[in-house]
Amino acid sequence: MSGPATASRDPVVPPLVLLRRRHRNRLRLADLLEGLAWFSTVFVVALFLADGGGSYFSNLREVPTGLGIIAGLVGSNVVFIMLLLVARVPLLDRAFGTDRTLAAHRWLGKPALYLLIAHALLLMWGYGLALGRDPIAQGVSMVTSMADMPQAFAALAGFILVVVTSLAIVRHLVTHEFWYLVHLVTYAAVLLALPHQFSQGGLFAEGTWARWYWLAVAFGVLGAILVFRVMIPLARNARYRLRVAEVTQEAPGVASVVMTGRDLDHLHGLGGQYFIWRFWSPGLRWEGHPYSLSAAPDGRRLRITVRDLGDDSRRVLTIKPGTPVYFEGPYGLFTTAARTSRDAVLIGAGIGITPIRAVADGMVKTSRSVTIILRANEDSQLYLRREFEALREHPSVRVLEIVGPPMMRVRTWLPDSMAEESLATIVPDVAVADVYVCGPAVWADLVIADARSAGLRRRQIHTERFNW
């Protein structure tokens, strides 16, 4: 396998003011999108109150019904936001990064479910008070006599199933394939829940503009999922037709997979980004795996480097050349696009060294100085070592290898031989640089804490977490 292209010896370093302007623009976009999410939640409650919903709170017996309607509206709106967060909309990825949108999606799951359960229970209670029935009897009556209510209760059961299977204690007991199939229930649940919102609620009655607003939100979100998760990936795969070109062993249990295709010079991606890969090989074709690029795209090939961490990654190491590849992406902000400084410190450990290698390509070409720190327990874990050695030829690059078992006495990312060291002593000017961290989660947290203690702001620290 041919090595990477050597870095340019005449880098074009962006002015600091330009980097900071780009960063501010990204933050403004993130603030705008987050503000729109909050506004949509407040707006749907305002719609209810403007439609006479305030009258529910003038009579104590009707308060549960009013609260139940609000809980349903807010809960449904949160579900739409959750779906949009996993629609892989490029604008969201540029503003937040896909790892943050996925984290927000997971965090919103429980509040959304609590609101939807409260919606059902409060309406059973409120309608029961009005008709002189207990909540259970009223719930049975709602299912058996009210239009579209059986589908609504089925949708609620679907939402409960999705959230329960996402709990950490349950997630480890089921296969990824089962978990993925269960999560597809969310889309069915949304469609099942929609009819009762129109047939049972006056707010979205026939002929009201609120009805058209709610339909636009619902089908806009579902349309975004269809476009960005289905149609665009299908079109890209039909165009680029990726296939495995070669698989090269880098170390015991670690291999690089190189893929080639058509028109790859038009597949816009940056070093440090990741794709979701499905290799059309036994045991791999139905499950997508997020692997970062281990070399910046050069218009001719894409490369990932995979470590044997389980059955699926082990199968990737045995893929045969010629195997078709289905991909989604690129995703992520672990790139030069997130930088705020002309200086960079890239820190990688384990298989996290390989995305650092890809980020380094862009950093070397556009930075005033780059310090690369490779952390390993033993020499054999310094993956792609020869390529990092080649980067040393650039006058602005410093490559440091820190090898040794982790300290057991103190929580630190450094080995026992460097007990008195810290990021600030290893890189004295780190406080003015961007720090990119990639490695095991616990280790990465220790690096980030060290960077913060060295005076770095959160905006200067960049990491990407694959919490699927």
C-alpha positions in Angstrom: 0.0 0.0 0.0 1.4 3.3 -0.9 2.0 5.8 1.8 0.4 9.2 2.2 1.4 12.2 0.3 4.0 14.3 2.0 2.8 17.5 3.5 3.4 20.7 1.7 6.5 22.6 2.7 4.8 25.9 2.0 1.7 25.9 4.2 -1.0 28.6 3.9 -1.8 29.4 7.5 -5.2 31.1 7.8 -5.2 34.4 9.7 -6.3 34.1 13.4 -9.1 36.6 12.8 -10.5 34.4 10.0 -10.4 31.2 12.2 -12.2 33.0 15.0 -14.8 34.5 12.6 -15.6 31.0 11.3 -15.9 29.7 14.9 -18.2 32.5 15.8 -20.4 31.9 12.8 -20.7 28.2 13.7 -21.6 29.1 17.3 -24.2 31.6 16.0 -25.7 28.9 13.7 -25.8 26.5 16.7 -27.5 29.1 18.9 -30.0 29.9 16.1 -30.9 26.2 15.7 -31.2 25.6 19.4 -33.3 28.7 19.7 -35.7 27.4 17.0 -36.1 24.1 18.9 -37.1 26.0 22.1 -39.3 28.3 20.1 -41.2 25.4 18.5 -41.9 24.0 21.9 -43.2 27.3 23.3 -45.1 28.0 20.1 -47.1 24.9 20.2 -48.2 25.7 23.8 -49.0 29.3 22.7 -51.2 27.8 19.9 -53.2 25.8 22.4 -53.7 28.8 24.7 -54.6 31.1 21.9 -57.2 28.6 20.8 -59.0 28.9 24.1 -56.9 26.4 26.0 -56.7 28.7 29.0 -60.4 28.0 29.8 -59.3 24.5 31.1 -57.6 26.2 34.0 -60.7 28.2 35.1 -62.3 25.0 36.5 -60.4 22.6 38.8 -62.1 19.5 37.3 -60.8 20.5 33.8 -57.2 21.2 34.9 -56.0 17.6 34.3 -57.4 17.7 30.8 -55.7 21.0 30.0 -52.4 19.8 31.5 -52.8 16.5 29.5 -53.2 18.3 26.2 -50.1 20.5 26.9 -48.1 17.4 27.9 -49.1 15.7 24.6 -48.3 18.7 22.5 -44.9 19.3 24.1 -44.1 15.6 24.1 -44.9 15.3 20.5 -42.8 18.3 19.6 -39.9 16.8 21.5 -40.3 13.6 19.6 -40.1 15.6 16.3 -36.9 17.3 17.5 -35.4 13.9 18.5 -36.1 12.5 15.0 -34.6 15.6 13.4 -31.5 15.2 15.5 -30.9 11.7 14.0 -31.9 12.7 10.4 -28.2 13.4 9.6 -29.1 16.9 8.3 -25.9 18.5 7.1 -26.7 21.9 8.7 -27.0 20.2 12.1 -23.7 18.4 11.6 -21.9 21.6 10.7 -23.3 23.4 13.7 -23.0 20.7 16.4 -21.3 17.6 15.1 -23.1 14.3 14.8 -21.9 13.0 18.2 -23.5 16.0 20.0 -26.8 15.6 18.1 -26.9 11.9 18.9 -26.2 12.7 22.6 -29.0 15.3 22.6 -31.3 12.7 21.0 -30.6 10.2 23.7 -31.0 12.8 26.5 -34.4 13.8 25.2 -35.7 10.3 25.1 -36.8 10.0 28.7 -38.4 13.5 29.0 -40.4 12.8 25.8 -41.7 9.5 27.1 -42.6 11.0 30.5 -44.6 13.7 28.8 -46.4 11.2 26.5 -47.3 9.0 29.5 -48.4 12.0 31.4 -50.6 13.0 28.4 -52.4 9.7 28.4 -52.8 9.5 32.2 -54.0 13.1 32.7 -56.5 12.7 29.9 -57.8 9.5 31.4 -58.2 11.3 34.7 -59.6 14.5 33.2 -62.2 12.8 31.0 -63.1 10.5 33.8 -63.8 13.4 36.1 -66.1 14.9 33.5 -68.0 11.7 33.0 -67.9 10.3 36.5 -65.6 7.4 35.7 -62.4 6.1 37.2 -59.3 6.6 35.1 -59.0 2.9 34.2 -62.5 2.6 33.0 -62.1 5.9 31.1 -59.0 4.5 29.4 -60.8 1.4 28.3 -63.7 3.6 27.0 -61.2 5.8 25.1 -59.7 2.7 23.3 -63.0 1.1 22.5 -65.2 4.1 21.5 -63.0 7.0 20.4 -61.8 7.3 16.8 -58.0 6.7 16.3 -57.4 6.0 20.0 -56.3 2.4 19.6 -53.5 3.5 17.3 -52.6 6.2 19.8 -52.2 3.8 22.6 -50.3 1.4 20.4 -48.0 4.3 19.5 -47.4 5.0 23.2 -46.5 1.3 23.7 -44.0 1.6 20.9 -42.4 4.7 22.4 -42.1 2.9 25.8 -40.5 -0.1 24.1 -37.9 2.1 22.3 -36.9 4.0 25.5 -36.7 0.8 27.6 -34.4 -0.9 25.0 -32.2 2.2 25.1 -31.5 1.9 28.8 -27.9 0.9 29.4 -28.9 -2.1 31.6 -31.1 -3.4 28.7 -28.9 -2.3 25.8 -26.2 -4.7 26.8 -28.6 -7.6 26.8 -29.8 -7.3 23.2 -28.0 -7.4 19.9 -27.4 -4.3 17.9 -29.6 -5.6 15.1 -32.5 -6.1 17.5 -32.0 -2.6 19.0 -31.9 -1.1 15.6 -35.1 -2.8 14.5 -36.9 -1.7 17.7 -35.9 1.9 17.0 -37.5 1.7 13.6 -40.7 1.4 15.6 -40.4 5.1 16.4 -41.3 6.1 12.9 -44.4 3.8 12.9 -45.3 5.2 16.3 -45.2 8.8 15.0 -47.5 7.9 12.1 -49.9 5.9 14.4 -50.1 8.9 16.8 -50.9 11.6 14.2 -54.5 10.7 13.4 -55.9 11.1 16.9 -54.3 14.5 17.2 -56.5 15.7 14.3 -59.7 13.7 15.0 -59.8 14.3 18.8 -58.3 17.8 19.2 -60.0 21.0 18.3 -56.7 22.8 18.0 -55.9 20.9 14.8 -59.4 20.7 13.4 -60.2 20.7 9.7 -59.7 24.1 8.1 -57.4 25.6 10.9 -53.9 26.9 10.0 -52.6 25.2 13.1 -53.5 21.9 11.4 -51.4 22.8 8.4 -48.5 23.9 10.7 -48.5 20.5 12.6 -48.7 18.6 9.3 -45.8 20.6 7.9 -43.7 19.8 11.1 -44.5 16.1 11.1 -44.0 15.5 7.4 -41.1 17.9 7.2 -39.2 15.9 9.8 -40.1 12.5 8.3 -39.2 14.0 4.9 -35.8 15.0 6.2 -35.2 11.5 7.4 -36.2 10.1 4.0 -34.0 12.5 2.1 -30.8 12.5 4.2 -30.8 8.9 5.5 -32.2 7.1 2.5 -32.3 9.0 -0.8 -29.0 10.9 -0.6 -27.0 7.8 0.6 -28.6 5.7 -2.2 -27.7 8.3 -4.8 -24.1 8.7 -3.5 -23.6 5.0 -3.4 -24.9 4.6 -7.0 -22.5 7.3 -8.1 -19.3 6.4 -6.2 -19.6 2.6 -6.2 -17.1 1.9 -3.4 -15.3 -1.4 -3.3 -12.5 -2.7 -1.1 -9.2 -2.4 -2.9 -6.9 -3.9 -0.3 -6.7 -4.9 3.4 -3.2 -4.4 5.0 -2.3 -5.6 8.4 -0.8 -2.7 10.5 -0.2 -4.7 13.7 -1.6 -7.9 15.3 -5.4 -7.5 15.3 -5.3 -4.1 13.4 -5.7 -3.6 9.7 -6.2 -0.8 7.2 -9.0 -1.1 4.7 -8.6 0.9 1.5 -11.6 1.6 -0.7 -11.7 2.9 -4.2 -14.5 4.0 -6.5 -15.6 6.4 -9.2 -15.4 10.2 -9.0 -14.0 10.2 -5.4 -12.6 13.7 -6.0 -16.2 14.9 -5.8 -16.9 13.2 -2.5 -16.2 16.1 -0.2 -14.7 15.0 3.1 -12.1 16.0 5.6 -9.5 14.2 7.6 -11.0 13.2 11.0 -14.5 12.7 9.7 -16.2 9.4 9.8 -18.6 7.4 7.7 -21.0 4.7 8.5 -19.9 1.6 6.6 -21.7 -1.5 5.5 -19.5 -4.1 3.9 -21.4 -6.5 1.7 -19.7 -9.5 3.3 -21.3 -12.3 5.5 -22.2 -11.0 8.9 -21.6 -7.3 8.0 -24.0 -6.1 5.4 -27.0 -5.4 7.6 -25.2 -3.5 10.3 -23.6 -0.1 9.9 -20.4 0.7 11.8 -18.9 4.2 12.4 -15.2 4.2 11.4 -13.2 7.4 11.0 -10.9 7.9 8.1 -7.3 7.1 9.0 -6.0 9.2 6.1 -7.3 12.4 4.6 -9.3 11.8 1.3 -7.1 12.3 -1.7 -9.7 12.0 -4.4 -8.6 8.4 -5.3 -9.2 6.3 -2.2 -10.7 6.3 1.3 -8.9 4.5 4.1 -10.0 3.3 7.6 -8.0 1.4 10.2 -9.8 -1.1 12.3 -8.9 -2.9 15.5 -10.3 -6.2 16.5 -12.6 -5.3 19.4 -15.3 -7.9 18.8 -17.0 -10.1 16.3 -18.0 -7.4 13.8 -14.6 -5.6 13.8 -12.9 -9.0 13.5 -15.0 -9.7 10.4 -13.9 -6.4 8.9 -10.3 -7.5 9.2 -11.0 -10.5 6.9 -12.9 -8.7 4.1 -11.8 -9.7 0.7 -10.7 -7.2 -2.0 -13.6 -6.5 -4.4 -16.2 -6.5 -1.7 -18.9 -3.8 -2.4 -19.2 -1.1 0.3 -22.3 0.9 1.2 -21.6 4.1 3.1 -23.3 7.1 4.7 -21.4 10.3 5.4 -19.1 12.0 5.9 -20.0 13.2 9.4 -18.4 15.0 12.3 -16.6 18.1 13.4 -13.3 16.5 14.4 -11.6 18.4 11.6 -9.8 21.5 10.7 -13.2 23.2 10.3 -13.6 23.3 14.1 -10.3 25.1 14.8 -10.0 28.5 16.5 -6.2 28.8 16.6 -3.2 28.6 14.2 -1.5 26.1 16.5 -2.7 22.6 17.1 -2.1 19.8 19.6 -3.3 16.3 18.4 -3.5 13.6 21.0 -4.4 10.0 20.3 -4.4 6.7 22.1 -5.1 3.2 20.9 -7.1 3.0 17.7 -7.8 6.7 18.3 -4.4 7.3 16.8 -5.7 6.6 13.4 -8.2 9.6 13.1 -5.4 11.8 14.5 -3.4 10.7 11.5 -6.1 11.8 9.2 -6.6 15.2 10.9 -2.8 15.8 10.8 -2.9 16.0 7.0 -5.0 19.1 7.0 -3.4 20.6 10.1 0.2 20.3 8.8 -0.8 22.2 5.7 -2.6 25.1 7.4 -1.0 25.5 10.9 1.8 27.6 12.3 2.8 24.7 14.6 1.5 21.2 15.2 2.3 18.9 18.1 1.2 15.3 17.8 1.2 13.1 20.9 0.8 9.4 20.4 0.0 7.5 23.7 0.4 3.7 23.9 0.9 1.1 26.5 3.5 -0.6 24.3 5.3 0.1 21.1 3.1 -2.3 19.1 0.1 0.0 19.7 1.8 3.0 17.9 -0.3 2.4 14.8 0.7 4.0 11.4 4.0 4.8 13.0 5.9 5.2 9.7 3.4 7.7 8.5 3.8 9.8 11.6 7.6 9.6 11.2 7.2 11.1 7.7 5.4 14.1 9.2 8.4 14.9 11.2 10.0 16.2 8.0 7.8 19.2 8.2 9.6 22.0 10.2 6.4 23.0 12.1 5.6 19.5 13.3 6.7 17.8 16.5 5.7 14.1 17.0 6.0 12.8 20.6 5.6 9.1 21.5 4.6 8.4 25.1 4.8 4.7 25.8 4.1 2.9 29.1 1.4 1.3 31.1 -1.2 3.6 32.8 -0.7 4.8 36.3 -2.7 2.8 38.9 -2.2 5.2 41.8 -3.3 8.4 40.2 -6.0 9.1 37.6 -4.0 10.4 34.7 -3.6 9.9 31.0 0.2 9.6 31.3 2.3 6.6 32.2 4.0 6.1 35.6 7.3 7.3 34.3 5.8 10.7 33.7 4.1 11.1 37.1 5.3 14.8 37.5 4.3 15.8 34.0 1.1 17.3 32.5 -0.1 18.6 29.2 1.2 22.1 30.1 4.7 20.8 30.8 4.8 18.7 27.7 3.5 21.5 25.4 4.3 24.8 27.2 2.2 26.9 24.8 -0.8 24.6 24.8 -3.1 27.3 26.2 -3.1 29.1 22.8 -3.7 26.0 20.7 -6.6 23.9 19.6 -6.4 20.4 21.3 -7.9 17.4 19.4 -8.3 14.3 21.5 -9.3 10.8 20.3 -9.1 7.6 22.3 -10.9 5.5 24.9 -13.6 7.5 26.7 -12.2 7.4 30.2 -8.7 8.2 28.9 -10.0 11.1 26.8 -11.8 12.6 29.7 -8.6 12.7 31.6 -6.8 14.4 28.7 -9.6 17.0 28.5 -9.5 17.6 32.3 -5.7 18.2 32.0 -6.3 20.6 29.1 -8.8 22.5 31.0 -6.5 22.8 34.0 -3.8 24.1 31.6 -6.2 27.1 30.8 -7.9 26.0 27.6 -11.5 27.0 27.0 -14.1 24.4 25.9 -14.1 25.9 22.4 -10.4 25.0 22.0 -11.0 21.3 22.9 -12.3 18.9 20.2 -13.2 15.3 20.5 -15.6 12.9 18.9 -17.4 10.1 20.7 -19.1 7.1 19.1 -21.8 6.3 21.6 -24.2 4.2 19.4 
